[in-house]
Amino acid sequence: MKRGKKYLEAAKLIERGNLYDKAEAIALVKKAAVAKFDETIEAHIRTGCDGRHADQQIRGAVVLPHGTGKTVRILVFAKGAKADEALAAGADYVGAEELIPKIQNEGWFEFDVVVATPDMMGVVGRLGRVLGPKGLMPNPKAGTVTMDVTKAVNDIKAGKIEYRLDKTNIIHVPVGKASFTEEQLADNFQTLIDAINKAKPAAVKGQYLKSVTLTSTMGPGVKINPAKL
C-alpha cells in the first residue's frame, strides 16, 4: 500500500515494535495527526476472546467523560408519549412504521445511532437485514432498547459509545479527536479500558488484552503495552 509523504513523516516518530505507555502513546498519536481536518483518534483492542462462543462475546456501551467530539444523529423508534419524550430530549428523528419504507426502499441513513422502545422492536426487527450489517440495530446490552428514551438520548449526545467484538475478535472504537488535550484523550481512553476490563467474560483464559493500538484517521498506529492497562 502506497503511503503519502505526511504519513511517512509521521511514522518516523514511532519506533516499530515498541510498546509505549499510555501517556507517551497519546502524545505520539496527537503529534502524528497532521491531516488538514480534525482527525478522529481510535482505539483498536485485540482480545483473547473467541467470539464464536456465546460465553466469550463482549458487547456494551460506555459514556466517555469528554465525549467523542462528533455530533451524533439519533433516530428513535417510539410512539405516543415516548415519541414526544424522545423529541424533547433532543432526538434528531422520531417515528414508527412509516420509517420502514424510507429506510428499506429509499436507502435513508441520515442517522448514526438507533434507539427503540421495547414495544417497537417488532417493527425495527423488519429492518434487521439493513440495520444489522451497519451495526445500527438497537440492543438492550448497549442501552438502545429502553423505555427511558430521555436517558438514552442524553447519554448518546454526551458521548456514549458502543463497543463490541468484530469477526476477528477486535474492538474498534473512537476515543476523541486530535484537537482534544492529552488529558481528555487519556480520560476517555482509560474509561473505555476500564469498561472493557470489567466486561471480561469469565470463560476467557490466558491473556485478555492481546494488543492495544491507538491511531488517528490518517496517521500510523501506536502500540500500547497491554500489561500496563
C-alpha angles and dihedrals in degrees: 000000000000113000126205124245093254092052092050091049091050091047090059088067091064125070109224113237093015119129110215129200118248099262094047092047092052092049091050095047090051091049091048093052098095102147120125091248132060100273122216115241111221136190120217112194121188110202135197090236124117103218091195086078115073092218091058098052119120121202131148146111137249134189110235109222093228098033125235098279088240128111106236121208112213128203116196123196105208142125138219117343092002090055090052089048092052092051091047090051090056104262110166096218131017127183150117137220092344090071094059098082091040091058098033101042105021096040093233110176105154091141138079103200132030122209124185138182111237093250090059096055091093088060094042090048089068087065093052093110094057101031096041099064090047091053090242100120111121113244132189091221090058092046093244095116103064146123089226096078092160092061092043093052094043093049093049092047089048092057108279113166131189122226127195140153116266122213091280093051093253125132116215118191139154116243100183143295133300088247091063117102118254088250092054092049091046091051092049093045094049091048089054094046091048090053093048092047089050091050092056107138113237090229093064113104127189125012112002102190104045098173136354121198129181118202140165122228094265101015136091122269122260116207119222123207102254091199088070094054 
